[in-house]
């Protein structure tokens, strides 16, 4: 991705002065220069004349009017923006704000900053017709850095034509905020989800609001490949962190399977691995202690992320919360906290700033009784 040639500039427009000031302070803290905060559309449009922002954080309803005119001007200037609003996203907003990441106010500063960083690294929106649909996109990565290609290459020998079609399919990913449902239980299936960055989760909700996370979708992972056979979804897929996601049409998946036999083989292997991983997670929740469950999860993620080039030695980004870990391992938040403290006390891990470092991998694997055979990665699982 392109590096910013100058200090990134963020325009902030929010009808609530206190929220605007808090966002501005948070952005300045991490190195942004801020235009605003502006409370009205008129002020924000005038502010655009002062400088060309890298990105913008805007509310739907400003004090003098809706921010549609501001959104249209940002789109005309090819400036990426995210929505920070107390309003829920619905179809009435699709035309003016289509493709923009959406956070429900009040979002945490860390969530806003994470999305701002994603946008600032994404560069400008593509040039072309000013009336074209605005949608944040990511630059096309080479096969070496494309997690989807890397994952499938681990299961089958891919040709250059295979790699090229996978690059094309995964090229245009949209940025999705954390804690956003990509598909709800009961929805009609609408394509296969592919995660290119971030963590998403397959989960089920109880009537009382409690949830169980039954799988992580990490970069390179897809949802169920045969989802088009279902009339309704039987589970929900939600982003656990800010993600970059591609939705692949069912007919595209069918064409891949028909015309690219090695890709078809690799995709079938990913389905088998998903099933094997679910069996291992059932073992984890049913038969292991709290500390062992978390240790096993950390070992698994090291192997999975390492296979797609996202682990550095025994360290990797872990952009999920303690509550996510609790809902994955069937523990309370308090129990997870105590278990993490115990792993730290034993000198096995370091966890901070959304990064996990395993200090003694052999001891952690022994504690968790971790064997990577269920991931079927061959030499790549030899952590």
Secondary structure, DSSP 4 states (H G I P E B T S, - for coil): -PPPSS--EEEEE-SSHHHHHHHHHHHHHTT-EEEEEESSHHHHHHHTTT---SEEEE-SB-SSSBSHHHHHHHHHTT-EEEEEESSPP-GGGHHHHTT--EEESSPPHHHHHHHHHHHHHH-SPPPS-TTSPP----PPPPTTT-HHHHHHHTTS---HHHHHHHHHHTS-PEEE-TT-EEE-TTPPP-SEEEEEES-EEEEEE-TTS-EEEEEEE-TT-BS-TTGGG-SS-SSEEEESS-EEEEEE-HHHHHHHHHH-HHHHHHHHHHHHHHHHHHHHHHHHHHHS-HHHHHHHHHHHHHHHHHHTT-EETTEEE----HHHHHHHHT--HHHHHHHHHHHHHTT-EEEETTEEEES-HHHHHHHHT--GGGG--GGGG--
